[in-house]
Amino acid sequence: MRVTFIVLGGRGDLTGRLLLPGLAELFAADGDGVGGDEIDLLAVGRAGWSDEDYRGWARERLAEHAGHVPEEVRDRLVGRLAYQQGDVTEAADLRRALARAAGRPVVYLALPNTVFLPTLQALTEVDLPEGTSIGVEKPFGRDQADARELNTVLHRLVPEDRVFRTDHFLAKQTVLNLLGLRFANRLFEPVWNAGHVDRVEIVFDETLGLEGRAGYYDGAGALRDMLQNHLLQQLALVAMEPPLAVDGPSLSARKADVLRAVRPPADMARDTVRARYTAGTVGGRHLPDYTSEDGVDPARETETYAEYTVTIDNWRWAGVPFRLRSGKALGEGRREIAVWFKPVPHLAFDGVGQPEPDVLRLGLDPDHVTLELNLNGAGEPFDLERRDLDIDLPPNSLSAYGLLLREMATGAAALSISDVEAEESWRVVEPILAAWAAGAVPLQEYAAGSSGPTRD
């Protein structure tokens, strides 16, 4: 059996930087395919290229972004690549591309989300082969209404279990280890609730600036780019009830339950923060003011830092604040899920004061797990000292995109976002976006290289 990835937007940055390296990793791990199925890739783009033109372009991208994969493996992948000129919103061009696909097609929309709907509508005019899967990149839609319309068209094309709404954060090692930590150990689950947890923080702070992505980023901003999808998905994994199995239907059902119960911030001015960076220095590198970057329209007031605090209105988490934040051009890269436990109800140690609470930190990039505890000190036997139990996690053989592509090739969907999740995520953030657009929350500024905006 063969599987052909038909990549719409096959000459884009996403394809060259992530999809092709992910496929190269699959070739290195499993030969020329997955589970006995051989894999081909047909790229669709507007340029009038030949197959050889595209292979030359792909070879350069792989050398730049997949140097960890042996050259012989990269060459094997390049030999399985083909190119089709076409307009992804034209049914006739899509029909020609599908006619070239051998075996079961996986149609992957590596496109700007503004083009998702016309592309999917064009696909409804094409007779899709039996077993076709469709992969859609994030962000899924521009708002809840758009996400709902996209889902309606997708359901006309293929069954829900053949739709892969991708979020590569779900395939990060530490995020996956959260499942094992919670559901394969008796230690944590009994205290994983409002009776023992004080608060949860989900943070993805970056030292990077725009890095040439102004064309996309200035129209999206930190809230849409990170907090509407990636970080809300992490919240869902942290807060969900135990699944019946670690598979697509079970995980999606439990995550959807959590997202339905998330309540938007009660006080926008108090519980949300938006800001953008000014000129500064990060790690010895000067970054210009965000508004002076090429492709940025200052009048949009696009935020490069977004933060909000929500609660989950259910039995397990009632009253526990979940704080999500992400920012660019910050002085330190902090990327973690941090679970803060409540202090002990009675402290038997005299004269030491209330110690800091226990904290479980699941670090992302580099992947590690740290449990911060209070233990007896090495000097006075009844003094307390802070100690960290720290585990560094070895890297997976496949990157996040390699894992996602393997799921698509095999037809599994454990790391996909469901239709309900996609729509509920927009329900959570739309009131925030509306409040920000109305000026209810002022746009703050912070210097590049700083710790971010100040809070009252």
N, C-alpha and C positions, 0 to 999 in steps of 0.2 A: 504494500500500500504506500502511496506517496501523499505527501501533504505539501501544498503550494501556498506560501504566504504571498498574497497580492497586496503590496504595500502602496497605498494611495498617499502620495507625498514622499515617494521613494528617493528623492534627491534632497530632502530636508535635513536640517541639523539633527533632529531626533533620530532619523534613520542612520545617519553616519556616525553619530556619537554613541548611540545606545542599542539600537536594534541590530545592526550588523555585528558589533562586538558580542552581543548576547547570543546571536546565532553561531558565531565562531566558537564560543564557549561550549555550546551544545555539540558542535561537531567534534570538539576536542574530547568531550566526555562520552559521547555515544556514537562516534563514527559520523556518518553523513545523515543522521536523523535521530529520532527518538523512539525508543521501544520497538525497533524494527521497521519503523516508517521512515522512508527517505524524505528529505526536505529540500524543496526548491524555493526560490524567491523571485517573484516578478515585480519589479518596481514600475509604478506608473507616474509619469510627470509630464509637464508641458513641453519640455525641451525636445527638439528633434534629434535625439541621440540614438545610436545603435547599441546593440548588446555590448560590444567591445568598448564603446565610450563609457558606458555605465560601469563595466568591470574595472576600467582604469580608475574611475572616480572612487569606487568602492575599495579598491586595493589601497589607495592613499588614505582613506578614512580608517581602514583597519590597521594600517601601519601606525597611524597616529593614536588611535583609541583602543586597540587590542594588541598591543605589543607583548602582553603577557601570554598570548596564545601563539604556539609555534607557527612559524611562517608556512610550513607545509600544510598545516590545517587551514590557515587563512586562504591559501591558494586553492585548496579543495572547495572551500565555500565560494570563492570568486567564480570558480568554474560552474557553479550551480545557479548563478545569477543571470537574469534576463531583464530586458527593459521594453516598455511599451509607451509610446507617446500617446497622450490623451488628456482630456478634460474630465476630472473626476465627477463633475456635476452633469455630464452628458451620458445618457443611458447607452447610446451606441458605442461610445469609447469603453465603457465598463464591460459591455457585452463582449467586445473584442478581447479585452484583457482576460476575462473569465474563460473564453474559448481556448486560450493558450495554457491554462492551468491544468496540470496533470494531477489526477487523484482528487483528494478532498481539499477544497479551497478554504483558506482563512483570510478574509478580507479585513485588512488592518488600516484604520483611518488615522494615519500619522499626519494629521492636518490641524490647522487652526480650528478652534471650536466653532467659529462663525461659519465654517463650511460644512459642518457635520450634517445639518438638516438637509440642504440641497443635495448632498452626496447620497444620503440614505434614501431620499425621495427618488433620486435617479435609479437606485438599486431596485426599487419596487417595480420598475418597468423591465427588469431583467429576470429571466427565468433562472434562479439560483439553483445550482446542483444540490442534490440530496446530501445532507450532512454539512453544508456550509456553515462556518462560524464567522462572526463579525466581532472584531476588536475595535474599541473606541477609546482614544486617549482622553486624558483629563485636560482641562476642567470639563465635566459633562454638562453642557448647557451653559447659558448665561444667567439663568434664574430658574425658579421652580417651574414656571409655566413652560419655559423652553425645554427643561429636562423632561417634563411630562410629555411634551409633543415628540421629543426624540424617542422616548420609550414607546409611544404609540406606533411610530413608524417601524422601530426595531421589531416590535411584536408582530407586525405584518410580514416581516421578512423571515425571521427564524424564531424557534422557541427560545424562551428565556435562558435555558441552560446552554444555549449556543451563543450567548452574548457575553463578551468579556469587556466590562468597563474597567479599564486598567487604573491601578494606583500602585506604582512601584514601591511605595513605602510599606505596603503589606508584605512584600517579599524581602524586606530587610531582615537580617539575621536576628537582631535583638527583638524586633516586633514579633517574629515567629517564635522566639524563645519565650515570649510572654505566655503563649498558649501552654507550653510545657511546664513553665513555672507554676501557673495557676492550676492546671487540670491534671498534672501527673504527680503532684506532691500534696500530701495532706497538710503540710505545715502552713501554707498561706491561705487557702480557701476559707477556713473557719473564721479568719479575722479580716477577710476581704469584704468589708461592709461598713455602714455608717456607725456601727457600734464601736469600731476600733480605728477607722481611718479618719483623720482630721481634714485632709485636703489632698488633691492630686494636681500636679503641674505637668503639662506636656509642652515642651519647649524645643524650638528649632531655631537657634540663633546662628547667623552666618557672618563670617568676616568678609565674604565676597560682596562686591557691589553689583552693578548691572551686568558686567561681563558681556557687553554687546547684545543684550536681550531687550533693549528698550522698546523695540517694535511690538513685542508681546507684553512685556511687564507693565508699561505705562498705561495700557488699556485694562490691566487686570488688578495689579496691586497685591500687597501681601495677604490681605484677607481672602481674596478669591484664589490666589496662587497656592496658599499653604493651609489656611485655617478652615476653608470650606470643604476641603477634601482630605488631604494627608493627615492633619492633626485630629480632625473629627473621627476618622477611621481608627486612629490609635485610641481615642477616647472610647469608641465602641468596643474595642478588644479588651481594654482595661475593665470596663464596667459590665460587660454582658454576662448573662447567666451561663452555667455550664452547658455546652452543646451536647446533643445526642451522639454526635460523631464529628471528627475533624474532616468535614467535607463541605462542598459548596452549599448545598441546601441548609445544613444545620448551622453553619457559621453565619450565613446570610440572614437566617431567621432570627438568630439571637442578636446580631448586630442591629438589625432593623428594629427590634423591640426597644433597644436602648435609645436609638436615635429618635424614635417616636416620643420617648419620655423626656428628652432634653428640652429644657425651657430656656428660651433666649434670655439674655441679661435683663434683670428686673429694672435696673437704673442705668441707662446707656452712658450718661456722663460719669458715673462712678465705676461701672463694671466693664467699660471698654476704653481702649487707648488707640489712637492712630497718630502716626508721626512719620516724618521723612528726614533723611540725613542731609547734612550740609557738608562742606569740605572738611577734610581731616586726614589723618594718617592711620593706616591699619597695618600693623606688622612691618613698619618701615616703608610702606607703599602709600603714596599720596592718592587720595580719591577726590575728584572734584565734587562740587555741590550737585546733588541729584538733578536739580532743575536745569543745570548747564550741560547735562549729558545729551549727545546726539539722539534725536528721536523722542525726546521728552517734551510734553506740553505742560508747562507749569500751571496753566489754568485748570487742568484736570484735578489738581491736588491729590495725585496718586500717593498713597501711603507706602513706605518701605518698611514700616514696623506696624504690626497689628497685634492686639491683645484683647481677649474678652474672658469673662468668667461666667460660667453657666452652672445650673444645677440639674439633677436628674430626678424627676418626679416619680420615683418608684420605691418599693419597700426596702431594697438593699441600700440605696444611696441617698435617701431623703436627707436634705440639709448639708450634704458634703459639696463644697465648691470645687469645680474643675476649672482650672485656669489654663488657657491655651495662648501661646504667643509665638511669634516668629518675626525676626527682623534681619535686615541686611546691613552690611558695613559696620558691624559691631566690633568692639575691641576683643572679645573672646567668643569662640564658637562653642556654645553650650547646646547640646542636642541630646535630650533625655526625656524619659518618663520618670517622674519622681512621685512616690507615694509616701506621704507623711502620716505616720501613725500617731494616735493620741497618747498623751503621757500616762504613766501607770496611775491607777486610782489612789494608791497609798505608797509613800516612799519610806522604807525602813531605815535608811541611812541618815544619821543625824548630822546636821551642820553642813551638808553639801549643796543645799538648794535644789531646785527642780532641774534635773539634767535635760539636755536636749532630747526631743523625741526620736524614736527610731525612724530611719528613712530608707526606703528601698529605691535605688536608682538603676534604671535600665538605660545604659548609654548607647547612643547611636553614632557610628562612624567616628572613632573606633568603637566596636561593639564590646560592651562589658556589662557586668552586673555587680553592683556594690550594695551591701547592706551595712548601714551605719548603726552601731550599737553602743550601749554603755556597759563597760566591763570593769571589774576591780583592777585598780592600778598596780604597778610593779613596786611602788614604795609602800605607803601606808596601806594595809590590807583592805581597809573598808572605804578608801577613797575611790571615786569613780573616774574612769578615763574613757575618752571617746576612741573607738576602734572601728576600722573598716574591714569587712570581709569582702574581698574584691576578686572577681573572676574575669579574666580577659578571654573573650571568645575567639577561637581561630576563625579565619575567614572561610566562607563557603566556597566551594569550587565553582559555583555559578553566581554571577551577579544577580541583582534583583530582576533585571530585564531577561537574563537567561532563564530564571525560574518561571517568569511570566510566559515567555515564549514556549517553554516546555509544556506548561499547562494548556496553552492554546493548541499546541500540536497534538496533545494526547486527548483533548476534550474535557479535561478536568476543569473545575471552576472554583476551587477552594479560595483562591486569591483574587477573585473577581468581586466587584461591587454589584449588588442587586439593584433592580429598578426602584424598589422602595427606599433603599439607602440613598440612592442618588437624589431622589426628590426630597426626602426628609432632611438631608444635609443643607439644601437650599432653604428649606423652611426655617432652619435654625439661624442662618446668617442674614436672610433678607431683612429682618427688622433692624439689624445693625447697619447694613448698607443704607437703608432708608434714613436712619437717624444721622448717619455721617453725611449723606447727601443734603439733608436739611440743615446742616450746620449745628446740630445739637451737641456734637462732640468736636471741640476745636482740634485742628491739625497742628500738632506740636512739631518741634525740630530737635534734632540731636546731632552732635558732631560725629562724623565718621571716625571710628576708633574708640568711641566712648561706650558706656554700658547701656546706652539707650535713653529714651526720654525720661525726665524726672516725673515722679508722681507726688501729689499732695499728701 
